[in-house]
Each structure stands twice: as C-alpha cells, then as structure tokens.
C-alpha cells in the first residue's frame, strides 16, 4: 500500500477505535499514529491466528486496523492510568 493509503486507513481506524474505547478522540495526530500502528498490530495478530492481515484500502483491512487500534488504545489507557498513580 502507498504511504497515503496507510495514512487514510490509519486516520479512519484510529478515529473509530478512539470512539469505541473512550467516546472521544485523542487528537488527530495521536489518532493517526495509533491507527497506523494498530493496522500493523492488527495485521500481525490476524496473521498469527491464520487470517490475512491488511491487504489494501478496503473494509476488511479497515476492520483489521480497527481491531489492532482498539487493542493499542486499551493498552495505552491502561498504562497511562497506571503511571498516573
């Protein structure tokens, strides 16, 4: 996939994941970053379980990226709360 496609997929996945996890966005930069990293993480997780990962700019790839982004956001919020104590 091209760099622009990764950014678009990351932005959409990060936005959807932030709305699912905490009902508000983390900010456009953090949403894009977590979305792109979540796409990689989701692709890796799906590959481990025998499914195909991110394959292009389509709904399946968006689903994989959102799952990875949700996992990263849950981890991010868990670590951020723990470090605040």
C-alpha positions, 0 to 999 in steps of 0.5 A: 500500500502507498504511504497515503493509503496507510495514512487514510486507513490509519486516520479512519481506524484510529478515529473509530477505535478512539470512539469505541474505547473512550467516546472521544478522540485523542487528537488527530495526530495521536489518532493517526499514529495509533491507527497506523500502528494498530493496522500493523498490530492488527495485521500481525495478530490476524496473521498469527491466528491464520487470517490475512492481515491488511491487504489494501484500502478496503473494509476488511483491512479497515476492520483489521486496523480497527481491531489492532487500534482498539487493542493499542488504545486499551493498552495505552489507557491502561498504562497511562492510568497506571503511571498516573498513580 
